[in-house]
Structures are given as structure tokens and as C-alpha cells.
Amino acid sequence: MKPDYHGMAMDLLNSGIGDEGRLKFILECIANNKPLYKTDMIFLEHTSNQLELKIQKLQKSVPEKTKPKEKHTLISDEYLDKHIEKIIDRDNSKKVKAQVAIKRKSFLARLFSR
């Protein structure tokens, strides 16, 4: 079975491994149906093996995905039904406090406003 030199060259070029100029030259030869040099074939096979080893090392170093902790970001309808009055009262009380704080002037402002 003939190795897929085109696929090897593309993978290496996309991964950034190997000499970019040489890989482009190899791809041009393949596109123009020119024979590849024996040294280019050896280069592709050797560098592709290095890429495979790097991929394997990366796959081993990355821990398997564990099930993420469930995050409840949405409030259920049942919770809202049970607590809607408390939520509205709490929200309204914050608005009232904010308005009171805005209306109240500092001691110095009241002293000099007369």
C-alpha cells in the first residue's frame, strides 16, 4: 500500500511541524504529478511519526473529561411559585432604600442650603 504523502504533508503543514518550504515543495510536486525524492519520502514518514507521537503524548496528558458539576442557573417554576412574594418584597425594599438614600442630604449640604 502506497503511503499518503499528500495527507502527511498537509497534516504537517497544518500542525506547524517540519520545514514549511520543503512541505510546500512536496505538495507542489504531488500536485504536478512529479516524482518525490527518496529523501522527501523519508522526511515525510519520519516527521509524521514525530507528529503522531506528540499527539499521543498530548492525549495522555489531558485528563479524561469528568462529568461537570451541575450548575443550576435557571430558577424553576416551582421555586418561583413558592417564593415570588418574598422575591418581590425584597426587590421593592431595595428600591425604597435606594430612594431614601438619594433624598437624604449630607449634614453639610443641609447646613449650607438654608
Contacts in CASP RR format, 6 or more apart in sequence:
PFRMAT RR
TARGET T0000
AUTHOR 0000-0000-0000
METHOD contacts of the structure
MODEL  1
MKPDYHGMAMDLLNSGIGDEGRLKFILECIANNKPLYKTDMIFLEHTSNQ
LELKIQKLQKSVPEKTKPKEKHTLISDEYLDKHIEKIIDRDNSKKVKAQV
AIKRKSFLARLFSR
3 41 0 8 1.000
3 44 0 8 1.000
3 45 0 8 1.000
5 26 0 8 1.000
5 30 0 8 1.000
5 36 0 8 1.000
5 40 0 8 1.000
5 41 0 8 1.000
5 44 0 8 1.000
6 27 0 8 1.000
6 30 0 8 1.000
8 44 0 8 1.000
8 45 0 8 1.000
8 47 0 8 1.000
8 48 0 8 1.000
9 23 0 8 1.000
9 26 0 8 1.000
9 27 0 8 1.000
9 30 0 8 1.000
9 44 0 8 1.000
10 27 0 8 1.000
11 48 0 8 1.000
11 51 0 8 1.000
12 18 0 8 1.000
12 23 0 8 1.000
12 44 0 8 1.000
12 47 0 8 1.000
12 48 0 8 1.000
12 51 0 8 1.000
13 20 0 8 1.000
13 23 0 8 1.000
13 24 0 8 1.000
13 27 0 8 1.000
15 51 0 8 1.000
17 47 0 8 1.000
17 50 0 8 1.000
17 51 0 8 1.000
17 54 0 8 1.000
18 47 0 8 1.000
22 40 0 8 1.000
22 43 0 8 1.000
25 40 0 8 1.000
26 36 0 8 1.000
26 40 0 8 1.000
26 44 0 8 1.000
28 34 0 8 1.000
29 35 0 8 1.000
29 36 0 8 1.000
29 40 0 8 1.000
30 36 0 8 1.000
80 87 0 8 1.000
105 113 0 8 1.000
END
